[in-house]
């Protein structure tokens, strides 16, 4: 079966079908001239929202990548590295989120051994040792930290901007979710008309697409489980 919704142009056509319009619609031309900037903006917002939803639903590893070796600059206590814009292969993979938490470090050595503990930026003056935190567009290490020379970062990258000639970097089965979010964005910005009836239709479509996508995030028979915090005796440690 042929791939579905492969690029921005095919997403645009799907959006037009959903809202029953086209490039020549008077209401569309009033807001969008002939450049289609409004529709392209709605599609980009739809892609960003759809990626956010899938990551929050547990499908974030689709956009998982690894940085090149981190080379820290500055000196203690302001030793940092800029958040990556490319991955270890040099591809356009703009940083979005660390692939880790306070229990599972997003930083590791080349052999896979995890290094460091993530802390909130607000705790940077309270902590010493092999810890790190995000602040603005940089990753800092705490005072007294000694990152290994081969340390890399596992992270989720931001979806590249949509383009007519570039394949959408998105799970194929979930691409209709982009269109669903884009249609709601276009409606909220008055790029499409239709009144309350259209609003009900688009919100119903979005809910259906979200439910379907959420069900597909479970890719094995392993039940979803909540991981408890570490506990020693009768004390919890966050």
CORQUIDA-V876144 format. One record per pair of residues at least 12 apart in sequence whose ideal C-beta (glycine too) atoms are under 8 Angstrom apart, sorted by the first residue. I is the first residue (numbers start at 0). J is the second residue. Records with the same first field share a line. If there is no record, write none. Layout:
I->J + J
This chain:
2->166 + 171
3->171 + 174 + 175
4->167 + 171 + 174 + 175 + 177 + 178
5->166 + 167
6->161 + 162 + 163 + 164 + 165 + 166 + 167
7->39 + 42 + 161 + 162 + 163 + 165 + 167
8->163
10->42 + 45 + 161 + 167 + 174 + 177 + 178 + 181
11->35 + 38 + 39 + 42
13->175 + 178
14->38 + 41 + 42 + 178 + 181 + 182 + 185
17->178 + 179 + 182 + 201 + 204
18->182 + 185 + 186 + 191 + 193 + 197 + 201
19->193
20->191
22->35
26->191 + 192
27->190 + 191
30->188 + 189 + 190
31->190
37->185 + 188 + 190
38->185 + 190
39->161
40->184
41->181 + 182 + 184 + 185 + 188 + 190
42->161 + 177 + 178 + 181
43->160 + 161
44->180 + 181 + 184
45->176 + 177 + 178 + 179 + 180 + 181 + 182 + 183 + 184
46->158 + 161 + 167 + 169 + 177 + 180 + 181
47->158
48->180 + 184
49->169 + 173 + 176 + 177 + 179 + 180
50->62 + 157 + 158 + 169
52->176 + 180 + 209 + 212
53->170 + 173 + 176 + 212 + 216
54->96 + 155
56->212 + 213 + 216
57->216 + 217 + 223
58->170 + 173 + 212 + 215 + 216
59->96 + 98 + 155
60->98
61->169 + 170
62->95 + 155 + 156 + 157 + 158 + 168
63->98 + 153 + 154 + 155
64->86 + 87 + 90 + 92 + 153 + 154 + 155 + 156
65->86 + 87 + 151 + 152 + 153 + 154
66->83 + 86 + 87 + 151 + 152 + 153 + 154
67->83 + 85 + 86 + 87 + 151
68->109 + 148 + 149 + 150 + 151
69->106 + 138 + 146 + 150 + 151 + 152
71->140 + 146
75->142 + 143 + 144
76->123 + 141 + 142
77->139
78->139 + 140 + 144
79->134 + 137 + 138 + 139 + 140
80->137 + 138
81->136 + 137
82->94 + 133 + 136 + 137 + 138
83->152 + 154
86->156
87->151
91->159
92->156
93->156 + 157 + 159
94->154 + 156 + 157
95->154 + 155 + 156 + 157
96->154 + 155
97->117 + 133 + 152 + 153 + 154 + 155
98->153 + 154 + 155
99->117 + 153
100->117
101->116 + 117 + 118 + 237
102->226 + 229
104->116 + 117
105->117 + 152 + 153 + 154
106->131 + 146 + 150 + 151 + 152 + 153
107->150 + 151 + 153
108->147 + 149 + 150 + 151
109->149 + 151
114->129 + 146 + 147 + 150
115->129 + 130 + 131 + 140 + 144 + 146
116->129 + 130 + 131
117->130 + 131 + 132
118->130 + 131 + 132 + 141
119->132
120->132 + 133 + 134 + 139
123->139 + 141 + 142
126->141 + 142
127->141 + 142 + 143
128->141 + 143 + 144
129->141 + 144 + 145 + 146
130->144
131->144 + 146
138->152
172->212 + 215
173->212 + 215
175->208
176->208 + 209 + 212
179->201 + 204 + 205 + 208 + 209
180->205
182->201 + 204 + 205
183->201 + 202 + 205
186->198 + 201
